[in-house]
Amino acid sequence: MSMILFACVVRVRDGLPLSASTDFYHSQDFLECRRRLKTLALRLAQYPGRGSAEGLDFSIHFSSSRDVACMAICSRQCPAAMAFCFLETLWWEFTASYDTTCIGLASRPYAFLEFGSVIQKVKWHFNYVSSTQMESSLEKIQEDLKFQPPVVLTLEDTDVANGVMNGHPQMHLEPAPNFRMEPVTALGILSLILNIMCAALNLIRGIHLAEHSLQVAHEEIGNILAFLIPFVACIFQCYLYLFYSPARTMKVVLMLLFICLGNMYLHGLRNLWQILFHIGVALLSSYQILTRQLQEKQSDCGV
């Protein structure tokens, strides 16, 4: 009989399931254990890296590192070292397949469902390969468990009774709306290129002025800031165009104001045409930011 019955990968900070194995167990006790595993997944951030929740017939084991946790339902006969060795192997396989950015941006359950085939393969290996073939790995895990024993819970500790979880009212969690910006236009790409060019010019001039000012006077400090502040504003304009941000209009007006005031202050170090060029690029970028609308994509969480 298999000792590792079910396994899944979840995101630690919110318990979002990222992938899971296929299970063929439909007993009432197993389904109840699955329900409690989901509850425990929402609270993983409260626990250390390893833990076990013991029940009469099944045990839940979990192992987490950074923002990824692997969880498994095992029979009571499954040794803890074998369960945690399995979870560690699964964690390495998953983090080698997906980077932290993809994991952090996942917005729907089971976004990496294709990883389920890997879970099945690793689960089969641990269930049916002789333990002597995994002896070195199991010994290493056993040593780790001696120095850092996992937190031990009971399945009742993971339960939610009368809408109360650990003394706190249970919160109703809904997936956040999945927003997407409209496609980038050719004029938008042009504004990005010009903005990056203006930012580079401001940065180079500001650093050059600072390096060659042995005795920095008050006016020179103002000139350096007048170069560096528009540099930051140009970079932030690029960010506002590419990514959604609340209160966009206020931020756009503020960045435009910084760029205009900075360039007007630099009159004398820049001629009129240079000042008009920088302000013109800032105006074009502001227009592109405000006209690039937000699209709301319907969440497809019916997995």
Summary of the structure (lengths in Angstrom):
residues: 303
radius of gyration: 27.8
end to end distance: 29.0
largest distance: 83.5
contacts: 892
relative contact order: 0.11
helix: 55%
strand: 17%
